[in-house]
Amino acid sequence: MGDVPVIDAWVNIFPESFAARWASKDEQQGVVQLFGPDLAKGPTVEGLIESMDEAGIQTGVLTAGLSDPERAHRVGGYAAEDFLAIAEEHPGRFLVSAAVDKASKPAANIRRLRELAQHPAFVLARVTPLVEQHDLNHRLYYPVYATAEELGIPMSINVGIPGPQVRSRCQDPVLLEDVLIDFPKLTVIGAHMGHPYEALLIQYMLKWPQLHLMTSAYLATYMDPAMVRFMDSSRGRGRLLFASDHPVIPAKKAIDAARALPLSDEGMAEFLGGAAGRLLVRD
């Protein structure tokens, strides 16, 4: 690994009451059964730092909703501003992202993205199509994509079959091509690995240099061998980012599986922090 710090591109902090309410929803039961009942326990800042230290992770990217703080607090969650304050309190340990949580409010989403982008610790916007069941190339997301492209903020877009028991077609990665064509200067990071569409995603990454992929919520143990070969090839090195989605997959479990991949030293360094450092750390 050399001196490249490990960056986890997706970690979570949420109040226990919020986590318990999320885990009790009918559509989440498959996720809870798969990953365990601890998902209903809200990780604290101190607990997350302890988990990151145990795993040797220098920096984690926290994920909030994009809505105004009032809405986040009303539903019992944390706002992006809360996470930006945490990032300031713990220099070098956290960066911040925000996910579109009200796609029907494009003007508000644009305003919020511009506000948050003024903070150097805000480095990533996210679209999670499964939540509101809009296709990832839906017109409601286009103003966010356009604004992120203008601001030079990368977009994380969930792709592949989601864990919750909801329709999956909204996250079909074939839809990424519309976004990549319509926003040629936008850096797009497919999130949650994109399984079972790895072959398509490899071809897309070969075709579209602005497309990357992160392993959030997907244990590296189960990665497609073709994807592992790609990420250590001359054209694939630096295209995949390590992410755990802690506590969905505990950080230590995720990093141990990642380090066990048969990658060269250069390939491992790119995967665990080099690529994320270039894409996400702002000057």
N, C-alpha and C positions, 0 to 999 in steps of 0.2 A: 504493500500500500504506500510506502514512502511517507511523505509528509502531507498527503491529501486528506483533509478532514472528512469524516463520514457525515453525509447529509441524508436524513430521512425525509423524503418529499411529502409525507402525509402522516401527521400525528394528531391526536385529538385530546382535548380537555372539555369535559362538560359536567354540570352539576349532577349529583346522583339522582335527584328527582326527575330531571330531564332524561337521563339515561334509562331509568326504570320505565318511564312512560313510553319512550321509543321502543324498548325491548318488549313491551306488553302488546304492541300492535299485532294484529293477526298476520299481516304480510311479512312481519319480521321473524316469525316463529322458526322458519327454516334456517335463518341466519343464526339465531340463538342456539338452536340445536347443533349447528355445525361448529360454531366457535365457542360455545359454552356460556353458562349463566353469568359469568363475570362481566359480560358486556353491559349488564344492568347496573354496574357499579361505576360511578363517575370518577375518572382519574383526576387527581389534583395536580397542580403545577409541581409541587414537591415530589409527588409520586412519579410523575412523568420524567422529571429530571433524574430521579434515582434510576428509573428504567433505562433511560438513555445512557447514563454513566455505566451501568452494568453491561450494556451492549457495546460501549465504545462509540456511541453516536455523539458527534459534536453539536450538530444543529438539526432541529426538527421544524417542519413547516406546519404550523397550526392552521386549522380550517374553521372558519366562522361562516355564518350566512351573510349575504350581501345587503340584506335589508337594514334599515335604520336601527340604531341601538334600542330604541323604544320597543320595537317589535320583538327583537331578540330577547329582551328582558321580560316582556309580557308573557312569552311562552316558556320562560324559565331557563333560557340558554345564555350563552355569552355572545357579545357583539364583537365585530372586528376591532373596534377601539379597545375593548378589554384585552384582546390578545396583543395589540400593539403596545399597550402599557406593560404587559408581561414581558414582551421582547425588550423593552427599554430597561426593565428591572433586571434582566438576565442577559447582558450583552454577549452576543455571539452564539447564544443557545437556541434562539427561536427566530424564524421568519413567519410571515403571516399571509394566508390566502383567504379568499372569500368566495363562496358558492352562490350562484343565482338561486334564490329560494322563493322568488315571486316573479316568474317569467312574464306574467301578464302586465307588469309595470316597467316596460322598457325605459321610459324616460327617467324614472327613479333609479333604475339600475345603472344607467349611464352616469347620472349625477354622483351616485355613491362610488362608482369605480374611479371617477376623476378625483373625488375627495380622498379616497384611500391611497391612490397612487402617489399622492404628495408625500407620503411617509416612506422613507427609504427601506423600512422593514416589510412593507407590503410588496410582494413579489409575484403573485400569481392569482388569476381569477379561475373559477371552476364552473363547469356546467355538469350537473348530475341528472341526466335525462330521466332516469327511472323514477325520480321523486315526483315530478309533475306529469310524467308520461308524454312529454313533447319530444318529437324526434330531435336528435342532436343538430340537425340542419334546419330546424323550424325557424320561421321568420322572426319569432319573438326573441330568439337568441342573437340574431344578426346585429342589432345595435350594440350588444355587448362585445361581440367579436370585432366589430368595426372600431369600437373605442379602445379595446385592448391592443389592436394592431396599431392604432395611432399613437398610443402611449408607450408602446414597446413592452407591454406586459404579456407574458405567455399565458395561454389558456390550457387548463387541464380539462379534458372531456372524458367522462366515464364511457368505456366501450366494453362490449361483450355481454355475456349472460349475467344479469345481476343476481345476487344472493336472495334478496327479498322476493316473495311470491307475487311478482307483478309482471306485466308484459315486457318482453325483452327487445322487441323490434326497434324501440326508440333508441337503442344503443348499438344497433348493427353498425360495425365500423365501415361498411361500404358507404355509409352516408358521410363519412369524413371527407370524401373526395370533393363534395360540394363546398365545404368550408375551406379546404386547402386551395381550391381554384378561386373562390370568391375573395379570399383574404391571403394573397400570396406572401405577404410580409409578416403574417401572424405565426408565431411559434406555437404549435399545437402539441400537447403531451397527452396521449391516450392513457387513461388511468384504469386501474384494476385489471391490468394485463391483457384484456381483450379476448380471453379464452371463450370459445374454441376456434377463434379466427386468426390464430398466429400466422398461418401461411399467408393470408391476405395482408396482414399488417407488415410482415417482412417485405412483401412486394411494394406496399405503399411507402414504406420508409426508404426503399431503394429508389422509388420514383419521386418522392417529395422530400427534399432535404430539410424542410422545416418541421417534419413530423418526428416525434419521439414517443416513448412508451415508458410508463412506470409500473412497478410491480405491486402497488398498493393492494392490500387485502388478498394477496395471492402468494403463497409460500413458494420460494424459489425451488424447493425440492421437486415440485410438480411442473416446472417449466418445460415446455416443448424442447426436445433436444435440438431441433432446427433453430429455434430462437437462441439457445445458448451458443450454438456455433456462430450464428449471425452476429451476436453482440461481442464476439471476440475476433471478428473479421475486419479487414481494412475499411469496409464500407459500413459496418455495423457498430464498430467500437465508438462509444460515446453517445449512442442513440437510446440506450435504456438507463433509467434512473431507479435507484433503490428507494423503496417506500414500504412501510409496514402497515399503515392505517391503524397503528397502536391505539387502543387495546384490542381491536378486532383480531389482529395477529400481534401478540406481544413482541416488543422490539427485539428482545434477546433471541427469541425463537426465529424471528425473521432474519436477523443479521447472521445468526449461525448457519441457517440454510443458504443464505447468499454467499457466505464465505466458503461454503463447501462446493460451489460450482466449479467445474473444471475450466477456469479462465487463466489466462496469462496474468502476470503482475500488472501489466499495462491495462488489460481489459478489466481486471478487478478494480483498479484504481478509478477508472472511468465510471464504472457501474456504481460504486459506493460513494462517490463524491465529486469526481472530476467533472462529469457532464452537468450535474446539478449546480455545481459552483459557477460554471459558465452561464447557464441558463437563468438561474434564480437569484444569484447574489448581485445586487445592484451597487454601482460605485457611489 
